[in-house]
């Protein structure tokens, strides 16, 4: 497995693979990899000849006052992790490589970006759309793999690829959880021991919501109220949002149907965590 | 030569060409082709095995009150024109093919889009960046050809390709003029006989500016003042802007150096015409 830092090196490698008729997958990450990322890399390896993992803490998707500086990084550990799972290439660019002097372009979206995390993180999805478009141009993958934990991001990237006529397939992969239910996230490392326990309210609320919708509840408000009540019972938790939206458009919905997404962002202390589930009927 | 309307047909054709190892060029146009477009197609044919001409009057780059509806169209004539010049494929999509139901993505840029035409046409370059990105994704050309008549558009597309790490070369081609100097434009058909004569002030101002800069003038204001005076002497002309900018960043400049762009937009009656020249030293 190679680790490269320049766009040119990635292109060269991918062109060699293409000449040999090999298919190429991309797993875009911000590093500090955990089993959630691992599941993406493993699936990508199963479905493609070659797997590129990009590791880039993208400044453009962090707002002022967010955790760009403190976001955890460990390239050495990440490299071993990727190699173990059979990845073929890590692309680990500097911010200067991705955003050269005078950079002033961006890719963005209305509608889907305006709800949920888009409300609390106004520049976030512009950064995500821009960096993913760039990565797609650089790697030209057949398939790119994203986790359903970032459900809104996944919906946005799928819409982006459709809207912009990009010739690749976006594959969404299930949320990977700790044994006690907490959704795996690089940001979990921010949690103190006490906060780590309190953070369980997110997955507990997800479980409760799933139970209620599986039992046939059709009114989103009924489910949301119970989820919110559960979260509010935890003194360390502060809700950013808990909402039910259409799984494609991210627009709020009152009626639960196939594809309805229940999504939440909750602060545990200073750490903002997200979790969600989709209704399938 | 084939004329196709769907993205799928373009992709299929391009994939066949790629399999045969052929290089592919794109000439993006809004149709109603003239010798300006012709020079792009001819150059593209000289430098590539295959040439795709896209003909699409892109609604997204027209503002409210602009000439989207009245913009001239003649696919039959355009097809014959392209075939004559050796083009291999015309891509002529409907707006619905390019902007499917729920379309909400866009590509845009700051800095370069904020000057010149960007001030009088605030949504224009977002439309241009979005449609060109889409066309690049659909055709995946090795090279795309743009006229220097739309100098700001050319600079923006070059910056976009650089910023977004798109793997293609943007080729700028010289302005083609009528015998009397008027820059070729599909919009020239809007002009009455009288307006057609008055429209010569644009190319006359360009000639004057070129003379002064070639003679060694270094102060942009001196050149602009004389150009403006010349245009203002024509009663049918109403200046939108006449400016000197850095040829890469489109930011206004007082000092004339290699690459300085003198650009203008002038209304002749209701028709808005543009022209420009670049200083090379």
Interface residues (C-beta under 8 A of the other chain):
Chain A: X7 X11 X99 X100 X102 X103 X104 X105 X106 X107 X108 X109 X110 X111 X112 X129 X130 X133 X134 X137 X138 X140 X159 X160 X162 X163 X164 X165 X166 X167 X248 X249
Chain B: X7 X11 X99 X100 X102 X103 X104 X105 X106 X107 X108 X109 X110 X111 X112 X129 X130 X133 X134 X137 X138 X140 X159 X160 X162 X163 X164 X165 X166 X167 X248 X249
